[in-house]
Amino acid sequence: QEQLVESGGGLVQPGGSLRLSCAASGFNFRHYAMTWHRQAPGKEREEIAKITVGGRQMYVEETLLDRFAISRDDDNNIVYLQMNRLKPEDTAVYYCAALSRGIWGPGTQVTVSS
């Protein structure tokens, strides 16, 4: 009932861009901070971006700050992750979450390869 569903992943060449979307349903989306996480093969899941209620504050992991951006659309219950100048090491499953609510999406695969 309470769901997050990511979309927008896929195969992209190094240097390319993707915009991931996370659609929320079944809870009051606008009342929750939202986060993006990724898990590369053989590595732990890491939090890479966060946006607070109302989009008042945004955080992107330091090493990704110049390439990634997070945003949200509270009218349509969507949180976005814009990813630019993608590198092979960005290959991972990307997840969105409403951590304080305990809701996670199933993830979307991003593969950066030529």
C-alpha positions in Angstrom: 0.0 0.0 0.0 2.8 2.4 0.9 5.1 2.2 -2.1 8.0 3.8 -3.8 8.8 2.8 -7.4 11.9 3.9 -9.1 12.2 4.4 -12.9 14.5 5.8 -15.5 17.4 3.5 -15.1 19.1 1.7 -18.0 22.2 1.4 -20.1 24.1 4.6 -20.8 27.5 5.4 -22.2 30.2 7.0 -20.1 29.7 10.7 -20.1 26.0 10.4 -20.6 23.1 11.5 -18.3 20.1 9.9 -16.7 17.2 11.2 -14.7 15.8 8.8 -12.2 12.3 9.2 -10.9 10.8 7.7 -7.7 7.0 7.7 -7.5 5.4 7.6 -4.1 1.9 6.4 -3.2 0.0 5.4 -0.1 1.5 7.9 2.3 1.8 11.7 2.8 4.9 12.1 0.6 5.3 15.8 1.2 5.7 15.3 4.9 8.9 13.2 4.5 12.5 13.7 3.7 13.5 11.5 0.8 16.8 9.9 0.0 18.6 8.2 -2.8 20.9 5.2 -2.3 22.9 3.0 -4.6 24.5 -0.4 -4.3 27.2 -1.5 -6.7 28.1 -5.2 -7.2 30.1 -6.4 -4.2 29.7 -3.2 -2.3 27.6 -1.9 0.5 24.5 0.2 -0.1 25.4 3.9 0.3 23.3 7.0 0.7 24.1 9.4 -2.0 21.5 12.2 -1.8 18.8 13.6 0.5 16.1 16.2 0.2 14.2 17.5 3.2 10.5 18.3 3.6 9.5 20.9 1.1 12.9 20.7 -0.6 14.3 23.3 1.9 17.6 21.5 2.1 19.4 19.2 -0.3 22.4 17.0 0.2 24.5 15.1 -2.3 27.5 12.9 -1.3 30.6 15.0 -1.6 32.3 13.0 -4.4 29.1 13.2 -6.5 28.1 16.8 -5.8 29.4 18.2 -9.1 27.5 15.6 -11.2 24.3 14.6 -9.3 21.3 16.6 -8.1 18.2 15.7 -6.1 14.8 17.4 -6.4 11.2 16.7 -5.6 7.8 17.5 -6.9 5.4 17.4 -4.0 2.3 18.0 -6.1 3.0 14.8 -8.0 4.7 12.8 -5.2 7.9 12.3 -7.1 11.6 12.6 -6.1 14.2 12.8 -8.8 17.9 12.1 -9.1 19.6 13.9 -12.0 22.9 12.2 -12.9 25.3 13.8 -15.3 28.7 12.8 -16.8 28.2 9.3 -15.7 31.2 7.0 -15.1 31.4 3.2 -15.2 31.8 3.3 -11.4 28.3 4.7 -11.1 27.0 1.4 -12.2 24.7 0.2 -9.4 21.1 -0.4 -8.4 19.6 2.9 -7.3 17.0 3.0 -4.6 14.8 5.7 -3.2 13.6 5.7 0.4 11.5 7.5 2.9 13.7 6.4 5.8 11.7 7.6 8.7 8.7 5.8 7.3 10.7 2.7 6.6 9.7 2.6 2.9 12.1 1.5 0.2 11.6 1.2 -3.5 12.7 -2.0 -5.3 15.5 -0.3 -7.1 16.3 0.5 -10.7 19.5 -0.7 -12.5 21.9 1.9 -13.9 24.7 0.5 -16.1 27.3 2.8 -17.4 29.3 1.1 -20.1 30.4 1.6 -23.7 
